Amino acid sequence: MDDAEESLQYPGRWAVEAPSRVAIVMAESGQTLTFAELDAEANRISRLLRGLGIGPGDHVAFCLENRIEFLALAWGAHYAGCYYTAISSRLTADEIAYIVDDCGARAFVTSPYKADDVAEITAATPTVEARFSIGGPIQDHACFEDAVAAQAAEPLPDRTEGQDMLYSSGTTGRPKGVKSPLPGVALGQANSITMMAEALFGATPGSVYLSPAPLYHAAPLRFCLGAHRLGCTVVVMERFDAEGALAAIQKHGVTWSQWVPTMFVRMLKLSDEVRAAYDLSTLGSAIHAAAPCPVDVKRRMIEWWGPVLHEYYAGTEGNGLTYTNSVDWLAHPGTVGKALLGEVLILDDDGQEVPVGQEGGVYFRGNSDFEYHNDPEKTAEAKLRPDTSTLGDVGRLDEDGYLFLTDRKAYMIISGGVNIYPQEAENILTMHPAVFDVAVIGVPNDDFGEEVKAVVQAVDPAAAGPELAAELVAFCRSQLADVKCPRSVDFRDELPRHPTGKLYKRLLKDEYWAGHQSRI
C-alpha cells in the first residue's frame, strides 16, 4: 500500500492493514463482522447494485431495524457512489411509501421486521426496480443474502464517494429529503465527521465507538461510518437499555460514544448501586446532540462521568456546526457551543443582525449547498442568501460567542432525540368528526425533553373528556407512527386565532412552558 492509499479513510484500508479487527459488534447478540468481512460484503453489495444498472447518482433506500447487516448495506451503496436513504423502522406503510417514492429509489431493502408494512407499498413505489429482504422471506422481495453472495468480493473500478440523503422533518406537509451534491471525489476522502472525531473526540485506529441509537438517524449513521473510516470498532445496541449501555461500555472498553439527553435521563434514574457496578474508565468522549439537554441533567452527567461530555448543534442539512466541551459548558451552562463550521449569525425578521444577548433567528453563514428534494419553496425559505441558511431555531449569542437555543420557529418537537413535526398529526386530527379545531405542540417532559400534546376544540363541548381524548389518540395512531402522535389531549373552548385564521401557537406553548428557561 503506497502513501496515498495509507491516507484513505474507508473500511477497505483497514481490511488490508487490520483485516481481523472487529468492525461491527452487536451488543446484545454478540454478532461480529471484521473489517475484512465488512469490506468484502460492501464490495459484493456494490457489485449487486451495479449489476442492476444502479450506479453513481442513482438512489437506494432501506428500512431496517438495528441489525448486523445495516452498516454493510450503507457502505455497499456508498462504494457504488449512490445516494442512499435510511428510513425509520417506526414509520407506517404510507410514510415509508412516500419516502421511497419521493427519493426515487431504484432499489429497496427491508427485513421481516417490516413485512406487514412493506407488503402494502409496492403499488405506491413504481420507481423501485429491485426489492430485497434481509433475514427472512417477504412476498415479492428477493433474498438479499443470496443475491449478495452471488457477487464477487473484488472492488469496483474507479470508485467515488456516495452520499446519504436523509429525510428531515419540517413544519408543513411531508418530510423532505436533504440532498447535498455528490462529493465527486475518489472513495476514501476525509470528511468533517472524521476530522472532528480525530481532533475533538480522540478517535484513533482501534478505538471503540458505541452507538446506542437507531441507525437510521443522521448522526448515528454518519458517526458509525465515520468511525469505520478511522479504523474504529463500532458497537451497535439493538435497542437502547440504560443498564445495557453501561454494560456495553465496560465489556467492550468503549472509548467514545454518542447519545441523546433522554438516554442520560434514563441512566441517571438507575440506582446508585447499579450505576456504581460498572467500570466506565475507558470512556474518553461522550458526545450528545439532536435535542436540548436540561442544564441539571448535563451537570449531573459531568459529575458522574467526568468532563468527557461533548455537545454539538447541527442539522441533517450540514450547513454549520457549533461545539462545546465540558469545561466550556460549565463556564456557560446551557450553551450548545461556539461555531466550529460556518459562522453563527442571530438575525431579526428583516435579516439584520441583533445585538449580543438578544434573541433572533439562528443562521449559519458558510456551506449552504443543500436542497430539500422536490421542494424548492422550502429550500428558499431556509436560505436568506446563497451562503446563509437556517435550521429554523431561535437563540442568542453571549459576549463570548457561545450560542444558546431558546425556541424553534418551526414549532418542531424533539422528543427523545426524534424530530416530530406537528402538522402531520394536526392534519389527521382535523379530519376527525368530533374535532372543530386542533393545535399540536411540544410540552415539557422530564424524560424525553418534550412530548407531543394536542389541544383540541371539540365540535360538541359536552363530549370533551377522557373518552374522546383516548379516541383521538387512537385515531391518530391508526394512521401515523405512534411517536408522532399526541401522548395526551387537552380541550379548550376556543383556540387562539387571529381573525385571518392564523393560529397563535406561541400563546399555547407559553402556557405549558411557563417557568422554564427556554421553550424547547
N, C-alpha and C positions, 0 to 999 in steps of 0.2 A: 504494500500500500504506500503510495507516494504522499508527499506533504499535503497536496491539495485534497486527497481523499481523507487524510487524517483530520482535516479541519471540518469535514462534513458532519452534519447533525441529522441523523435518521437511524432507524434500527439496523439497516444494512451494515453500517460501520461497525456496530457492536457485535453483529453476527460474525464478523471477521476477527475483531480484537478480543471479544469475550463471549464466544458462542454459547458456553454453558451457563452464563449468568442468567438468573431468572429475570425475565422482563415483566411478567404479569403473574400475580398470585391472587387467587380469590380467597378472601379472608375466612369465609365460612366453610366452603367445600374443600379448600386446600389445593384446588386445581392450579397447575402452573403451565406457563409457556416460557421457554428460554428465548434469548434474543435470536439464536439460530432458527428456532421454530417459528417465532413471530415473523421474522423477515421472510422465511420461506413461504409461510401462509399468505402474507401480504403480496408476495410476488405471484403466487397462484391466483389470488383474487384479482389482482390487476390484469393478469392474462385472461381470466374468465371474462372480465368486463370488456377488454379489448377484442376478444373473440366474438362478443355480441355486437361489436361495432361501436362500443361506448368508449370514448377517449377524452382527451383534454377539452375542457369546457362543457362536456356533457354532464348530466346530473344523475346522481344516485341517492335514494332515500332509504332509511331503515328505521324500524320501530321495534326496539328490543328492551327487555329488562337488563339489569346489570348481569352480565354473563361473560365467560372467558373469551367468547368469540367477538365481543363488541369492538374492542380496540384493534384487533387484527383486521376486521372489516373496514374500520375507518382508515387504517393505514393502507389497505388494498386500494380503496378509492383514491386515496392521496397519491399513492405510487402511480396510479393511472392518469393523474393530472385532472381528475374530475372535481366538480362541485359536489359536496355531499351534505345531506341534511339528516341529522339525528332528530327523531320525533319522539316526544314524550310518550312513554308507555302507559300514561294515565289518561290519555285522551280517548274520546268516544270515536265510533266509526266515522261519523260525519266530520269530526275535527281532523282525523287522520287523512280522510279522503281529500279534504280541502287542501291540506299542506302538500300531499303527494302530487295532486293535480296542479296546484299553483306553482310549485317549483319546477314542474316539467320533468319529473323523474322518469328516466327510461328503464331503470331497474329498481326494484323494491324488495327489501329483505326484512323478514319478520320472524316470529317464533310462535310456537303453540300457545304461549302466554297471551297472545293477542288474537288467537284463532277466531273467536266469535266476532270480533270487530272487523278484522280484515276480510272476513268472508263476505262482508256487505259492500266493500269499496270498489270492486272490480269495474262495475259499470261507470262509476264516477271518476275513474282514473285512466282515461283512454291513452295517455301518453306512455304508460308503462308497457314495455315490450317483454320484460322478463320478471317473473315473480318467484321468490325463493323463500323457503322456510328452513330455519336452523333449529335443530334439537327435536325434530319430530315432524310428522306429516301434517299438512294443511291442504285441503282441497284446492286444486288449481294452482298450487305452488310447487315448484320443483325442489328436490332435496339439495340444499346448498352444499352440504358436506360432499356429496357425490360429485357435484359439478366442479367444485374446487379441486378435489383430489385428482380429477382427470387432467389437470393442467400441469405444465412444467413449473419447477421452482426457480428457474433462471429469471433474472430481472428483465423487464422490457428495455429496449434500447432508448437512449436519449430521453430519459425521464425528466419531467419538470414538476414543480411543486403543485399539488392540488390545493383546494381551498374549501373550508366549510362554508355553508350558507344556512345559518340557523335562524329560527323564527323568533322575533321579538314582539312582545305584547305592546299594544297601543291603546288609544282612548276610544276609538270607534271602529266598527267593523271587525274584520278578522285579523289575526296576527299577520305580520308581514315579514318576509324573508329579508334578512340583512345581507346584501350582496356587495362584496368588495371585488375589485378586479383580480383576476388570477395573477399571482406574483410574476409569472413569466420568467422564472429563473430555474436553474438546474436543481433537481431534488437534493435536499440536504443543507439548505442555507439557514443560517441562524435567523431567529425572529425575536420579537420583543419579549415573548414569554421566556425563551431560553436565556436571554440576556438578563432579565430580572431574576430568574431562578439562580443564575450563577452569581450575580453581583450582590443581590439582597438576601437570598434565602439559603445560601450556602450549598447549593446543589452541585455535586461532583459525580463523575462516573462511579457507579456502585452504591451511591447513596439510595435511601429508600423513601419513597413518596407514598403517603396514604391518601386514598380518595374515598371518603365515606358517603358521597352524594350520588344521585343518579347521573350516569354518564352522558345522558342526552342534553344536560345543561351545558351552556357555553364554557364556563370556567372549568368544570371537571374534565370535559372532553379536551379542551385546549391544553390544560396543565398536564394531563396524563400523556398526551402526545409530546408535549414539551419535555417531560421527564424522560420519555423514551429517547428523544433526540440526544439527550445528555448522557445516555447510558445508565439511567437510574432504574431500579426495580420499582414497579407500581403495584401497591397492594390495594385491591378493589374490594370494598364491602358490598356484598349483595344487597344489603339494606342497612340503614343506619340503626345501631343499637348503642346506647350510651356506654354501658359497661363493655360491650363488644369492641368499641373503638379503643378504649383503654387497653384491653387485652391485646388488640392488634398492634398497638404501639410497642408494647413490651415484647410480644412474641417475635415480631419481625424487625425489631430495632429501628423503628421508623425515625427518620431524621428530619423530614419536612412533610407538611400536610396542608390541606385546605378545608375550611369549614364555613358554615353559616351560623349566625348567632343563635338560632333555635337549638343547634347541637350543643353549644356552650350551656344554654339553659338546662337542657336535659342532663348533661354531665354534672353540672353544679347541684342538681337535685338528688344525685346519688348520695348515699350515706357516707359519712366521714370514713367509716371502716372500708367500704368498697373503694372509695377514691384513693385511700392510702395503700390499698393492696397491690397496686400496680406500679412498676418502675417505669417512669416516663423520662428518664435522664437522657436518653438518646435524642429526644425531640429538640432540635435546634431552632426550628421555624414553624409557627402555626399561623397560616395565612387565612384571613377571612375577608369576605366581601359579600355582594349580592343583596344585602339588606342592612339597614341601620342596626348597630349594636347598642343596646342600652348602656349608659355610662357605668352603672353599678355592676352589670354583668361582666363587662370587659375588665373593670378594675379587679373584680374577684378572680377572673381567669388569670390575670397577670400575677396576682398574689399566689395563686396555686401553681401555675406552670412556670412562673418567672417571666422576665422580659423577652419572651420569644414570640409574642404576637406581632403580626404584621397585617396592616389593613390597606386595601386599595379601593378606589372608586373608579369604575369604568363601565362600559356597556358592550353588548354584542357588536355594536357599531364600530368599535375600535378607534373612535375619534379622539381619545385622550385618556389620561390616567393620572390620578393623584395617589400618593402613598405616604404612609406614616409607620414608623416602628413604635415599639412600646415606650421607649424613653421620651420621644417627642409627643406621643399621645398623652402621657401622664402630665406633661407640661401644658398640653392643650386638650383637656378632656372633652371628648365628643367629636373631635375633628376627624375627617376622613383623609387628611393629609395635605401635602403640597403637590403642585404639578410636577409630574415626572415625565409624562409625554404630553406635548401640547402646552398651551398657556391657558390658565383659567381666567375667564372674564365674568364679572357679575354685571348684568345689563338690565335696564328697565324695559318697559313695554315698547319704548321707541328705539331700542337698540343702543342706548347710550350707557356708558359705564356709570355705576353708582358709587358713592363714597365708601371707603373702607368701613366695614361693620354694618352696612345697610343691606337688606335683603333684595334679591333680584333673581332673574333667570340665570342659571349656571350654564355657561358656554365654554367650549374648548376652541382655541384658535390653533390650527395645525392641520393634521390629516383629516380631511372630511370627504374622502373619495368614495364613501359607501353610498349605497342607494337602497331604498325599500323596494323590493322586487314587485313589479306590476303596480306601483303606487307612486307616481311622480308627484302627486299632491302632498302626500305625507313626507316624501323626501324634501320637497321645497319648504315645508313647514319646519323641518328640523334644521335647515341651513339658513342662517342670516346672511351669510356671504359664502362664496365658494370655499373659503378656508375657515369658516366659523360655524359651528353647529352645536346643538344641544341634545341632551337626553330627556329634557322636559322637567328637570328638577329645579327647585328654588333653594337658594342658600346665600351665604355671606362669607367674606374673607376677613380674617382678623389682620392686625397690623403686621404680623409676621408672615402673612401669605398663606395661612392654613385655612382650608375650606371646611365649612360647617354646613351640612344639609338641613333644611328646615321644613321643606314641603315638596310636593310634586305637582307641577302644573297639570299634569295629565291625569291626576287622581288615580294613578297606578297604585295597586295594592300589592305589597310584597309580604307574603305570609310564609314564614319558614324558609325564606330564600326563593320561593316560587313567585314569579311575576304573574299577576292576575289583572286583567283589565275589565272593569265593571260593566262595560257596555254589553258584553256577551250575556251576562246574567240579566241585566236590565231588559235586553231585547226579548228574552224568553218570558220573564215575569210579566212584562207589559201585555203579553197575549193571553194571560190567564183571565178568565171571565170575571173573577172576583176582584181584580186589580184595576183601580181607576188611575193611579199614578204610582211611580216607584223610583227610588234612587238607591243605588248600590254603592256603598262606601267601605273604606277600611277603618276599623276602630281598634283601639288598643287591645293587645292580648299579651299576657306576661310570658307565655311560652313561645309564641310564634312572631311576636313583634306587632303584627296586625292580624285581624281576622275579617272575613267578609260578612257584612251586615246589609240586609235590605230594609229600607224604611219605606213603608207602603201606606198609601191612602186607599182604603177599601171602597168598592162600589157601594156596599152596604155597611156603614159604620158598626151596625149591631153585630155583624159577623166577625169583626176584628177580635182575635184572641188566639190562644194556643193551638186550637184545631186548625184554623186557617193558616197559621204560621207553619205548622208541620206539613200541611198540604202544599204550600208554596215551595218549601224546601224540596219536597219530594218531586214536585213538578219540574223544578229546575234540574235536579239530578237525573231525571229521566232523559234529558236532552244534552247535558253538559257534564264534563268531568267534575266529580264531587268537590275537588279542591277549588274550583272556580265558583261554586255555589254558596249562597249565604249559610252561615252556621246558625244564624238567628235572624228573626224578623221583628221589627218594631212597627207599631202602627201610629199614624198621625191623622188628624182630621183633615190636614191640608199640607202639601209640601211647599217650601218657599220658592215661588217662581215669580219672575218679572212679568209684567203684563204682556211682553212679547213672547212669553213661553220659556225663556231661559231659566233653567234650574239653578238656584243659588246653592250648589252642593257644598260650597265652603261653609255656609252657615250651619249646615248639618254636621259637617266634620268638626267644626269648632266646638260644638256642644259635647261631643264624645271625647275630644282631646283636651278639654279644659284641665289645667293643672299639669300638663306635660310641657317639656321644654321645646319640643318641636311637634309637628303634625304628621310625623312619619315614624 
